[in-house]
Amino acid sequence: STLRRVVCYAFADYVCKLAGDYVEKNENIYYEVFNSSMSVLAPGITQEYYQATSADGKQMVYYLATADITRDDVHVFANYHNASPEDGWAMQRVLDQANAAQNKYGNPDSPHYIPNYNVIVSTNADGYNMSTGEPGGLLVMNGKEWHGIDSGGFFGITKEGKPVIGTRADYNNIYKNNLRDGVGAFGTMLVNNGKVSITASG
């Protein structure tokens, strides 16, 4: 199994080099990965699992999900408590939000049923008020803005299905009323237009 993974990764690196997409892995001083695996969760959606040790000796586990939204059967949607922000602000775990969305859109008996709807990956996004559950920044679902943007910027999907990341100015001047779904960000943009836009100290 390990040998097969090594061979697959080597072949993937070779293909990427041919395509000009290959980037050498750079070691970092913050943590060291000691175990990893990758699995296909659904067509067009993969998950990578990592175990690592930080520079100060603590162990961590983290996941990376990748969704190929160029496919017609893979979509990214914003979500909120019970998949119903019209019910008001409230607290709810990510798993419970995912289950609520699955029940609302994946249940053939629901008036909101979407054929072949399946929640595959769900993750939290913007910060929120820990007492009320109110989002800290932007929340757009199904083309409707439920909460305005703050200074932290946003991630969104346009009504044409294009993913965008931008600042408050980008939203107000370009994307307001043009997003199908959107969520706020945490204040500091790490990468902008393909370039790292933050220093290590920042």
PyMOL CGO cylinders between C-alpha atoms (Angstrom):
from pymol import cmd
from pymol.cgo import CYLINDER

trace = [
    CYLINDER, 0.00, 0.00, 0.00, 2.82, 2.43, 0.91, 0.3, 1, 1, 1, 1, 1, 1,
    CYLINDER, 2.82, 2.43, 0.91, 4.77, 1.50, -2.22, 0.3, 1, 1, 1, 1, 1, 1,
    CYLINDER, 4.77, 1.50, -2.22, 1.67, 2.01, -4.35, 0.3, 1, 1, 1, 1, 1, 1,
    CYLINDER, 1.67, 2.01, -4.35, 1.16, 5.49, -2.85, 0.3, 1, 1, 1, 1, 1, 1,
    CYLINDER, 1.16, 5.49, -2.85, 4.79, 6.39, -3.51, 0.3, 1, 1, 1, 1, 1, 1,
    CYLINDER, 4.79, 6.39, -3.51, 4.50, 5.23, -7.12, 0.3, 1, 1, 1, 1, 1, 1,
    CYLINDER, 4.50, 5.23, -7.12, 1.24, 7.16, -7.59, 0.3, 1, 1, 1, 1, 1, 1,
    CYLINDER, 1.24, 7.16, -7.59, 2.73, 10.34, -6.13, 0.3, 1, 1, 1, 1, 1, 1,
    CYLINDER, 2.73, 10.34, -6.13, 5.84, 9.96, -8.27, 0.3, 1, 1, 1, 1, 1, 1,
    CYLINDER, 5.84, 9.96, -8.27, 3.73, 9.51, -11.39, 0.3, 1, 1, 1, 1, 1, 1,
    CYLINDER, 3.73, 9.51, -11.39, 1.56, 12.51, -10.42, 0.3, 1, 1, 1, 1, 1, 1,
    CYLINDER, 1.56, 12.51, -10.42, 4.69, 14.65, -9.96, 0.3, 1, 1, 1, 1, 1, 1,
    CYLINDER, 4.69, 14.65, -9.96, 5.93, 13.49, -13.38, 0.3, 1, 1, 1, 1, 1, 1,
    CYLINDER, 5.93, 13.49, -13.38, 2.63, 14.43, -15.07, 0.3, 1, 1, 1, 1, 1, 1,
    CYLINDER, 2.63, 14.43, -15.07, 2.57, 17.81, -13.31, 0.3, 1, 1, 1, 1, 1, 1,
    CYLINDER, 2.57, 17.81, -13.31, 6.13, 18.51, -14.45, 0.3, 1, 1, 1, 1, 1, 1,
    CYLINDER, 6.13, 18.51, -14.45, 5.15, 17.74, -18.04, 0.3, 1, 1, 1, 1, 1, 1,
    CYLINDER, 5.15, 17.74, -18.04, 2.17, 20.09, -17.73, 0.3, 1, 1, 1, 1, 1, 1,
    CYLINDER, 2.17, 20.09, -17.73, 4.26, 22.83, -16.14, 0.3, 1, 1, 1, 1, 1, 1,
    CYLINDER, 4.26, 22.83, -16.14, 2.19, 22.77, -12.93, 0.3, 1, 1, 1, 1, 1, 1,
    CYLINDER, 2.19, 22.77, -12.93, 4.80, 21.16, -10.68, 0.3, 1, 1, 1, 1, 1, 1,
    CYLINDER, 4.80, 21.16, -10.68, 5.92, 23.02, -7.57, 0.3, 1, 1, 1, 1, 1, 1,
    CYLINDER, 5.92, 23.02, -7.57, 8.69, 21.59, -5.42, 0.3, 1, 1, 1, 1, 1, 1,
    CYLINDER, 8.69, 21.59, -5.42, 7.56, 20.90, -1.85, 0.3, 1, 1, 1, 1, 1, 1,
    CYLINDER, 7.56, 20.90, -1.85, 9.29, 23.33, 0.47, 0.3, 1, 1, 1, 1, 1, 1,
    CYLINDER, 9.29, 23.33, 0.47, 10.07, 22.18, 3.98, 0.3, 1, 1, 1, 1, 1, 1,
    CYLINDER, 10.07, 22.18, 3.98, 8.96, 24.59, 6.68, 0.3, 1, 1, 1, 1, 1, 1,
    CYLINDER, 8.96, 24.59, 6.68, 10.18, 25.32, 10.18, 0.3, 1, 1, 1, 1, 1, 1,
    CYLINDER, 10.18, 25.32, 10.18, 6.73, 25.23, 11.77, 0.3, 1, 1, 1, 1, 1, 1,
    CYLINDER, 6.73, 25.23, 11.77, 5.77, 21.56, 11.61, 0.3, 1, 1, 1, 1, 1, 1,
    CYLINDER, 5.77, 21.56, 11.61, 6.78, 18.18, 10.17, 0.3, 1, 1, 1, 1, 1, 1,
    CYLINDER, 6.78, 18.18, 10.17, 4.31, 15.71, 8.68, 0.3, 1, 1, 1, 1, 1, 1,
    CYLINDER, 4.31, 15.71, 8.68, 4.88, 12.12, 9.85, 0.3, 1, 1, 1, 1, 1, 1,
    CYLINDER, 4.88, 12.12, 9.85, 1.80, 10.45, 8.36, 0.3, 1, 1, 1, 1, 1, 1,
    CYLINDER, 1.80, 10.45, 8.36, -0.55, 11.24, 5.50, 0.3, 1, 1, 1, 1, 1, 1,
    CYLINDER, -0.55, 11.24, 5.50, -3.15, 9.63, 3.28, 0.3, 1, 1, 1, 1, 1, 1,
    CYLINDER, -3.15, 9.63, 3.28, -5.52, 10.61, 0.51, 0.3, 1, 1, 1, 1, 1, 1,
    CYLINDER, -5.52, 10.61, 0.51, -8.98, 9.32, -0.35, 0.3, 1, 1, 1, 1, 1, 1,
    CYLINDER, -8.98, 9.32, -0.35, -11.64, 10.03, -2.96, 0.3, 1, 1, 1, 1, 1, 1,
    CYLINDER, -11.64, 10.03, -2.96, -14.85, 11.02, -1.19, 0.3, 1, 1, 1, 1, 1, 1,
    CYLINDER, -14.85, 11.02, -1.19, -16.92, 11.36, -4.37, 0.3, 1, 1, 1, 1, 1, 1,
    CYLINDER, -16.92, 11.36, -4.37, -16.23, 11.98, -8.06, 0.3, 1, 1, 1, 1, 1, 1,
    CYLINDER, -16.23, 11.98, -8.06, -14.31, 15.26, -8.20, 0.3, 1, 1, 1, 1, 1, 1,
    CYLINDER, -14.31, 15.26, -8.20, -13.83, 15.50, -4.41, 0.3, 1, 1, 1, 1, 1, 1,
    CYLINDER, -13.83, 15.50, -4.41, -10.73, 14.28, -2.56, 0.3, 1, 1, 1, 1, 1, 1,
    CYLINDER, -10.73, 14.28, -2.56, -9.61, 14.46, 1.03, 0.3, 1, 1, 1, 1, 1, 1,
    CYLINDER, -9.61, 14.46, 1.03, -6.05, 14.51, 2.33, 0.3, 1, 1, 1, 1, 1, 1,
    CYLINDER, -6.05, 14.51, 2.33, -5.36, 13.57, 5.95, 0.3, 1, 1, 1, 1, 1, 1,
    CYLINDER, -5.36, 13.57, 5.95, -2.20, 14.66, 7.76, 0.3, 1, 1, 1, 1, 1, 1,
    CYLINDER, -2.20, 14.66, 7.76, -0.61, 14.03, 11.14, 0.3, 1, 1, 1, 1, 1, 1,
    CYLINDER, -0.61, 14.03, 11.14, 2.23, 16.36, 12.05, 0.3, 1, 1, 1, 1, 1, 1,
    CYLINDER, 2.23, 16.36, 12.05, 4.44, 17.49, 14.89, 0.3, 1, 1, 1, 1, 1, 1,
    CYLINDER, 4.44, 17.49, 14.89, 4.86, 21.22, 15.49, 0.3, 1, 1, 1, 1, 1, 1,
    CYLINDER, 4.86, 21.22, 15.49, 8.21, 22.85, 16.17, 0.3, 1, 1, 1, 1, 1, 1,
    CYLINDER, 8.21, 22.85, 16.17, 7.43, 22.95, 19.89, 0.3, 1, 1, 1, 1, 1, 1,
    CYLINDER, 7.43, 22.95, 19.89, 6.67, 19.20, 20.01, 0.3, 1, 1, 1, 1, 1, 1,
    CYLINDER, 6.67, 19.20, 20.01, 2.87, 19.20, 19.86, 0.3, 1, 1, 1, 1, 1, 1,
    CYLINDER, 2.87, 19.20, 19.86, 1.02, 16.80, 17.60, 0.3, 1, 1, 1, 1, 1, 1,
    CYLINDER, 1.02, 16.80, 17.60, -1.72, 17.94, 15.25, 0.3, 1, 1, 1, 1, 1, 1,
    CYLINDER, -1.72, 17.94, 15.25, -4.12, 16.46, 12.73, 0.3, 1, 1, 1, 1, 1, 1,
    CYLINDER, -4.12, 16.46, 12.73, -5.44, 18.40, 9.76, 0.3, 1, 1, 1, 1, 1, 1,
    CYLINDER, -5.44, 18.40, 9.76, -7.46, 17.74, 6.63, 0.3, 1, 1, 1, 1, 1, 1,
    CYLINDER, -7.46, 17.74, 6.63, -7.47, 19.22, 3.16, 0.3, 1, 1, 1, 1, 1, 1,
    CYLINDER, -7.47, 19.22, 3.16, -10.51, 18.73, 0.93, 0.3, 1, 1, 1, 1, 1, 1,
    CYLINDER, -10.51, 18.73, 0.93, -10.32, 19.58, -2.76, 0.3, 1, 1, 1, 1, 1, 1,
    CYLINDER, -10.32, 19.58, -2.76, -13.42, 20.01, -4.90, 0.3, 1, 1, 1, 1, 1, 1,
    CYLINDER, -13.42, 20.01, -4.90, -13.21, 20.21, -8.68, 0.3, 1, 1, 1, 1, 1, 1,
    CYLINDER, -13.21, 20.21, -8.68, -15.95, 22.78, -9.27, 0.3, 1, 1, 1, 1, 1, 1,
    CYLINDER, -15.95, 22.78, -9.27, -15.30, 22.75, -13.01, 0.3, 1, 1, 1, 1, 1, 1,
    CYLINDER, -15.30, 22.75, -13.01, -17.42, 19.58, -12.97, 0.3, 1, 1, 1, 1, 1, 1,
    CYLINDER, -17.42, 19.58, -12.97, -21.17, 19.93, -13.48, 0.3, 1, 1, 1, 1, 1, 1,
    CYLINDER, -21.17, 19.93, -13.48, -21.86, 17.63, -10.52, 0.3, 1, 1, 1, 1, 1, 1,
    CYLINDER, -21.86, 17.63, -10.52, -19.69, 19.42, -7.91, 0.3, 1, 1, 1, 1, 1, 1,
    CYLINDER, -19.69, 19.42, -7.91, -20.89, 22.63, -6.23, 0.3, 1, 1, 1, 1, 1, 1,
    CYLINDER, -20.89, 22.63, -6.23, -19.96, 24.83, -3.27, 0.3, 1, 1, 1, 1, 1, 1,
    CYLINDER, -19.96, 24.83, -3.27, -22.77, 26.34, -1.19, 0.3, 1, 1, 1, 1, 1, 1,
    CYLINDER, -22.77, 26.34, -1.19, -22.86, 28.57, 1.88, 0.3, 1, 1, 1, 1, 1, 1,
    CYLINDER, -22.86, 28.57, 1.88, -24.91, 27.25, 4.77, 0.3, 1, 1, 1, 1, 1, 1,
    CYLINDER, -24.91, 27.25, 4.77, -26.23, 28.36, 8.15, 0.3, 1, 1, 1, 1, 1, 1,
    CYLINDER, -26.23, 28.36, 8.15, -28.23, 27.11, 11.14, 0.3, 1, 1, 1, 1, 1, 1,
    CYLINDER, -28.23, 27.11, 11.14, -30.80, 24.54, 9.94, 0.3, 1, 1, 1, 1, 1, 1,
    CYLINDER, -30.80, 24.54, 9.94, -30.07, 25.74, 6.37, 0.3, 1, 1, 1, 1, 1, 1,
    CYLINDER, -30.07, 25.74, 6.37, -32.55, 28.54, 7.17, 0.3, 1, 1, 1, 1, 1, 1,
    CYLINDER, -32.55, 28.54, 7.17, -31.07, 31.95, 8.07, 0.3, 1, 1, 1, 1, 1, 1,
    CYLINDER, -31.07, 31.95, 8.07, -34.60, 33.36, 7.82, 0.3, 1, 1, 1, 1, 1, 1,
    CYLINDER, -34.60, 33.36, 7.82, -35.24, 31.74, 11.21, 0.3, 1, 1, 1, 1, 1, 1,
    CYLINDER, -35.24, 31.74, 11.21, -32.77, 34.15, 12.85, 0.3, 1, 1, 1, 1, 1, 1,
    CYLINDER, -32.77, 34.15, 12.85, -29.26, 33.89, 14.26, 0.3, 1, 1, 1, 1, 1, 1,
    CYLINDER, -29.26, 33.89, 14.26, -28.45, 30.75, 16.23, 0.3, 1, 1, 1, 1, 1, 1,
    CYLINDER, -28.45, 30.75, 16.23, -25.58, 28.47, 17.16, 0.3, 1, 1, 1, 1, 1, 1,
    CYLINDER, -25.58, 28.47, 17.16, -25.14, 25.07, 15.50, 0.3, 1, 1, 1, 1, 1, 1,
    CYLINDER, -25.14, 25.07, 15.50, -22.27, 22.66, 14.94, 0.3, 1, 1, 1, 1, 1, 1,
    CYLINDER, -22.27, 22.66, 14.94, -20.94, 22.25, 11.40, 0.3, 1, 1, 1, 1, 1, 1,
    CYLINDER, -20.94, 22.25, 11.40, -22.03, 18.61, 11.30, 0.3, 1, 1, 1, 1, 1, 1,
    CYLINDER, -22.03, 18.61, 11.30, -25.57, 19.54, 12.31, 0.3, 1, 1, 1, 1, 1, 1,
    CYLINDER, -25.57, 19.54, 12.31, -25.65, 22.27, 9.66, 0.3, 1, 1, 1, 1, 1, 1,
    CYLINDER, -25.65, 22.27, 9.66, -24.54, 19.74, 7.05, 0.3, 1, 1, 1, 1, 1, 1,
    CYLINDER, -24.54, 19.74, 7.05, -27.23, 17.27, 8.14, 0.3, 1, 1, 1, 1, 1, 1,
    CYLINDER, -27.23, 17.27, 8.14, -29.86, 20.03, 8.01, 0.3, 1, 1, 1, 1, 1, 1,
    CYLINDER, -29.86, 20.03, 8.01, -28.82, 20.94, 4.45, 0.3, 1, 1, 1, 1, 1, 1,
    CYLINDER, -28.82, 20.94, 4.45, -28.92, 17.28, 3.43, 0.3, 1, 1, 1, 1, 1, 1,
    CYLINDER, -28.92, 17.28, 3.43, -32.42, 16.92, 4.85, 0.3, 1, 1, 1, 1, 1, 1,
    CYLINDER, -32.42, 16.92, 4.85, -33.66, 20.17, 3.26, 0.3, 1, 1, 1, 1, 1, 1,
    CYLINDER, -33.66, 20.17, 3.26, -32.23, 19.64, -0.24, 0.3, 1, 1, 1, 1, 1, 1,
    CYLINDER, -32.23, 19.64, -0.24, -31.60, 15.90, -0.44, 0.3, 1, 1, 1, 1, 1, 1,
    CYLINDER, -31.60, 15.90, -0.44, -34.92, 14.60, 0.87, 0.3, 1, 1, 1, 1, 1, 1,
    CYLINDER, -34.92, 14.60, 0.87, -37.35, 13.81, -2.00, 0.3, 1, 1, 1, 1, 1, 1,
    CYLINDER, -37.35, 13.81, -2.00, -40.25, 14.74, 0.32, 0.3, 1, 1, 1, 1, 1, 1,
    CYLINDER, -40.25, 14.74, 0.32, -38.87, 18.25, 0.91, 0.3, 1, 1, 1, 1, 1, 1,
    CYLINDER, -38.87, 18.25, 0.91, -40.31, 21.17, -1.10, 0.3, 1, 1, 1, 1, 1, 1,
    CYLINDER, -40.31, 21.17, -1.10, -36.68, 22.29, -1.60, 0.3, 1, 1, 1, 1, 1, 1,
    CYLINDER, -36.68, 22.29, -1.60, -35.53, 18.93, -3.01, 0.3, 1, 1, 1, 1, 1, 1,
    CYLINDER, -35.53, 18.93, -3.01, -32.62, 18.98, -5.47, 0.3, 1, 1, 1, 1, 1, 1,
    CYLINDER, -32.62, 18.98, -5.47, -32.14, 15.67, -7.33, 0.3, 1, 1, 1, 1, 1, 1,
    CYLINDER, -32.14, 15.67, -7.33, -28.82, 13.93, -6.55, 0.3, 1, 1, 1, 1, 1, 1,
    CYLINDER, -28.82, 13.93, -6.55, -28.00, 16.44, -3.78, 0.3, 1, 1, 1, 1, 1, 1,
    CYLINDER, -28.00, 16.44, -3.78, -25.44, 15.04, -1.33, 0.3, 1, 1, 1, 1, 1, 1,
    CYLINDER, -25.44, 15.04, -1.33, -23.35, 16.91, 1.22, 0.3, 1, 1, 1, 1, 1, 1,
    CYLINDER, -23.35, 16.91, 1.22, -19.84, 15.49, 0.90, 0.3, 1, 1, 1, 1, 1, 1,
    CYLINDER, -19.84, 15.49, 0.90, -17.63, 18.02, 2.72, 0.3, 1, 1, 1, 1, 1, 1,
    CYLINDER, -17.63, 18.02, 2.72, -18.60, 20.70, 5.22, 0.3, 1, 1, 1, 1, 1, 1,
    CYLINDER, -18.60, 20.70, 5.22, -16.33, 23.17, 7.00, 0.3, 1, 1, 1, 1, 1, 1,
    CYLINDER, -16.33, 23.17, 7.00, -16.74, 26.29, 9.10, 0.3, 1, 1, 1, 1, 1, 1,
    CYLINDER, -16.74, 26.29, 9.10, -15.97, 29.67, 7.54, 0.3, 1, 1, 1, 1, 1, 1,
    CYLINDER, -15.97, 29.67, 7.54, -16.23, 33.17, 9.02, 0.3, 1, 1, 1, 1, 1, 1,
    CYLINDER, -16.23, 33.17, 9.02, -16.02, 34.03, 12.69, 0.3, 1, 1, 1, 1, 1, 1,
    CYLINDER, -16.02, 34.03, 12.69, -19.29, 34.58, 14.55, 0.3, 1, 1, 1, 1, 1, 1,
    CYLINDER, -19.29, 34.58, 14.55, -20.76, 35.96, 17.74, 0.3, 1, 1, 1, 1, 1, 1,
    CYLINDER, -20.76, 35.96, 17.74, -20.28, 33.21, 20.32, 0.3, 1, 1, 1, 1, 1, 1,
    CYLINDER, -20.28, 33.21, 20.32, -23.48, 34.17, 22.14, 0.3, 1, 1, 1, 1, 1, 1,
    CYLINDER, -23.48, 34.17, 22.14, -25.91, 34.67, 19.26, 0.3, 1, 1, 1, 1, 1, 1,
    CYLINDER, -25.91, 34.67, 19.26, -24.35, 32.84, 16.30, 0.3, 1, 1, 1, 1, 1, 1,
    CYLINDER, -24.35, 32.84, 16.30, -24.52, 35.99, 14.16, 0.3, 1, 1, 1, 1, 1, 1,
    CYLINDER, -24.52, 35.99, 14.16, -21.87, 35.85, 11.39, 0.3, 1, 1, 1, 1, 1, 1,
    CYLINDER, -21.87, 35.85, 11.39, -18.94, 38.21, 11.77, 0.3, 1, 1, 1, 1, 1, 1,
    CYLINDER, -18.94, 38.21, 11.77, -19.01, 39.10, 8.09, 0.3, 1, 1, 1, 1, 1, 1,
    CYLINDER, -19.01, 39.10, 8.09, -20.69, 38.28, 4.82, 0.3, 1, 1, 1, 1, 1, 1,
    CYLINDER, -20.69, 38.28, 4.82, -23.35, 35.61, 4.45, 0.3, 1, 1, 1, 1, 1, 1,
    CYLINDER, -23.35, 35.61, 4.45, -25.04, 35.14, 1.06, 0.3, 1, 1, 1, 1, 1, 1,
    CYLINDER, -25.04, 35.14, 1.06, -27.19, 32.08, 0.39, 0.3, 1, 1, 1, 1, 1, 1,
    CYLINDER, -27.19, 32.08, 0.39, -29.05, 31.37, -2.84, 0.3, 1, 1, 1, 1, 1, 1,
    CYLINDER, -29.05, 31.37, -2.84, -28.43, 34.92, -4.07, 0.3, 1, 1, 1, 1, 1, 1,
    CYLINDER, -28.43, 34.92, -4.07, -29.75, 36.66, -0.95, 0.3, 1, 1, 1, 1, 1, 1,
    CYLINDER, -29.75, 36.66, -0.95, -27.51, 38.65, 1.37, 0.3, 1, 1, 1, 1, 1, 1,
    CYLINDER, -27.51, 38.65, 1.37, -28.36, 37.73, 4.97, 0.3, 1, 1, 1, 1, 1, 1,
    CYLINDER, -28.36, 37.73, 4.97, -25.45, 39.55, 6.59, 0.3, 1, 1, 1, 1, 1, 1,
    CYLINDER, -25.45, 39.55, 6.59, -23.30, 42.38, 5.25, 0.3, 1, 1, 1, 1, 1, 1,
    CYLINDER, -23.30, 42.38, 5.25, -19.57, 42.27, 4.71, 0.3, 1, 1, 1, 1, 1, 1,
    CYLINDER, -19.57, 42.27, 4.71, -17.03, 43.46, 7.26, 0.3, 1, 1, 1, 1, 1, 1,
    CYLINDER, -17.03, 43.46, 7.26, -13.40, 44.51, 6.74, 0.3, 1, 1, 1, 1, 1, 1,
    CYLINDER, -13.40, 44.51, 6.74, -12.24, 40.90, 6.52, 0.3, 1, 1, 1, 1, 1, 1,
    CYLINDER, -12.24, 40.90, 6.52, -13.12, 40.25, 2.88, 0.3, 1, 1, 1, 1, 1, 1,
    CYLINDER, -13.12, 40.25, 2.88, -14.97, 37.23, 1.51, 0.3, 1, 1, 1, 1, 1, 1,
    CYLINDER, -14.97, 37.23, 1.51, -15.05, 34.00, -0.45, 0.3, 1, 1, 1, 1, 1, 1,
    CYLINDER, -15.05, 34.00, -0.45, -17.95, 33.51, -2.83, 0.3, 1, 1, 1, 1, 1, 1,
    CYLINDER, -17.95, 33.51, -2.83, -19.45, 31.77, -5.82, 0.3, 1, 1, 1, 1, 1, 1,
    CYLINDER, -19.45, 31.77, -5.82, -20.91, 34.06, -8.47, 0.3, 1, 1, 1, 1, 1, 1,
    CYLINDER, -20.91, 34.06, -8.47, -24.32, 33.47, -10.00, 0.3, 1, 1, 1, 1, 1, 1,
    CYLINDER, -24.32, 33.47, -10.00, -22.40, 32.12, -13.03, 0.3, 1, 1, 1, 1, 1, 1,
    CYLINDER, -22.40, 32.12, -13.03, -20.65, 29.56, -10.80, 0.3, 1, 1, 1, 1, 1, 1,
    CYLINDER, -20.65, 29.56, -10.80, -17.22, 31.23, -10.68, 0.3, 1, 1, 1, 1, 1, 1,
    CYLINDER, -17.22, 31.23, -10.68, -15.27, 31.15, -7.38, 0.3, 1, 1, 1, 1, 1, 1,
    CYLINDER, -15.27, 31.15, -7.38, -13.98, 34.53, -6.16, 0.3, 1, 1, 1, 1, 1, 1,
    CYLINDER, -13.98, 34.53, -6.16, -11.96, 35.80, -3.21, 0.3, 1, 1, 1, 1, 1, 1,
    CYLINDER, -11.96, 35.80, -3.21, -11.89, 39.51, -2.51, 0.3, 1, 1, 1, 1, 1, 1,
    CYLINDER, -11.89, 39.51, -2.51, -11.82, 42.48, -0.20, 0.3, 1, 1, 1, 1, 1, 1,
    CYLINDER, -11.82, 42.48, -0.20, -14.73, 44.54, 1.08, 0.3, 1, 1, 1, 1, 1, 1,
    CYLINDER, -14.73, 44.54, 1.08, -14.09, 47.04, -1.73, 0.3, 1, 1, 1, 1, 1, 1,
    CYLINDER, -14.09, 47.04, -1.73, -14.22, 44.21, -4.31, 0.3, 1, 1, 1, 1, 1, 1,
    CYLINDER, -14.22, 44.21, -4.31, -17.55, 43.07, -2.89, 0.3, 1, 1, 1, 1, 1, 1,
    CYLINDER, -17.55, 43.07, -2.89, -19.12, 46.53, -2.74, 0.3, 1, 1, 1, 1, 1, 1,
    CYLINDER, -19.12, 46.53, -2.74, -17.86, 47.63, -6.17, 0.3, 1, 1, 1, 1, 1, 1,
    CYLINDER, -17.86, 47.63, -6.17, -18.04, 44.38, -8.18, 0.3, 1, 1, 1, 1, 1, 1,
    CYLINDER, -18.04, 44.38, -8.18, -19.75, 41.42, -6.53, 0.3, 1, 1, 1, 1, 1, 1,
    CYLINDER, -19.75, 41.42, -6.53, -22.63, 42.78, -4.46, 0.3, 1, 1, 1, 1, 1, 1,
    CYLINDER, -22.63, 42.78, -4.46, -25.86, 41.36, -5.92, 0.3, 1, 1, 1, 1, 1, 1,
    CYLINDER, -25.86, 41.36, -5.92, -23.77, 39.08, -8.17, 0.3, 1, 1, 1, 1, 1, 1,
    CYLINDER, -23.77, 39.08, -8.17, -22.99, 36.25, -5.71, 0.3, 1, 1, 1, 1, 1, 1,
    CYLINDER, -22.99, 36.25, -5.71, -25.01, 33.05, -5.49, 0.3, 1, 1, 1, 1, 1, 1,
    CYLINDER, -25.01, 33.05, -5.49, -23.28, 32.14, -2.21, 0.3, 1, 1, 1, 1, 1, 1,
    CYLINDER, -23.28, 32.14, -2.21, -20.68, 33.87, -0.07, 0.3, 1, 1, 1, 1, 1, 1,
    CYLINDER, -20.68, 33.87, -0.07, -19.07, 33.84, 3.36, 0.3, 1, 1, 1, 1, 1, 1,
    CYLINDER, -19.07, 33.84, 3.36, -16.84, 36.24, 5.24, 0.3, 1, 1, 1, 1, 1, 1,
    CYLINDER, -16.84, 36.24, 5.24, -13.12, 35.83, 5.81, 0.3, 1, 1, 1, 1, 1, 1,
    CYLINDER, -13.12, 35.83, 5.81, -10.84, 36.31, 8.81, 0.3, 1, 1, 1, 1, 1, 1,
    CYLINDER, -10.84, 36.31, 8.81, -9.28, 39.70, 8.14, 0.3, 1, 1, 1, 1, 1, 1,
    CYLINDER, -9.28, 39.70, 8.14, -5.92, 38.81, 6.60, 0.3, 1, 1, 1, 1, 1, 1,
    CYLINDER, -5.92, 38.81, 6.60, -5.54, 37.70, 3.00, 0.3, 1, 1, 1, 1, 1, 1,
    CYLINDER, -5.54, 37.70, 3.00, -2.81, 35.04, 2.80, 0.3, 1, 1, 1, 1, 1, 1,
    CYLINDER, -2.81, 35.04, 2.80, -2.60, 34.69, -0.98, 0.3, 1, 1, 1, 1, 1, 1,
    CYLINDER, -2.60, 34.69, -0.98, -3.74, 37.28, -3.51, 0.3, 1, 1, 1, 1, 1, 1,
    CYLINDER, -3.74, 37.28, -3.51, -3.66, 36.76, -7.29, 0.3, 1, 1, 1, 1, 1, 1,
    CYLINDER, -3.66, 36.76, -7.29, -1.43, 33.73, -6.88, 0.3, 1, 1, 1, 1, 1, 1,
    CYLINDER, -1.43, 33.73, -6.88, 1.16, 35.46, -4.68, 0.3, 1, 1, 1, 1, 1, 1,
    CYLINDER, 1.16, 35.46, -4.68, 1.75, 35.18, -0.94, 0.3, 1, 1, 1, 1, 1, 1,
    CYLINDER, 1.75, 35.18, -0.94, 0.61, 38.50, 0.51, 0.3, 1, 1, 1, 1, 1, 1,
    CYLINDER, 0.61, 38.50, 0.51, 1.58, 38.08, 4.17, 0.3, 1, 1, 1, 1, 1, 1,
    CYLINDER, 1.58, 38.08, 4.17, 4.90, 37.90, 5.97, 0.3, 1, 1, 1, 1, 1, 1,
    CYLINDER, 4.90, 37.90, 5.97, 5.81, 35.22, 8.51, 0.3, 1, 1, 1, 1, 1, 1,
    CYLINDER, 5.81, 35.22, 8.51, 5.69, 37.79, 11.32, 0.3, 1, 1, 1, 1, 1, 1,
    CYLINDER, 5.69, 37.79, 11.32, 2.29, 39.03, 10.10, 0.3, 1, 1, 1, 1, 1, 1,
]
cmd.load_cgo(trace, "trace")
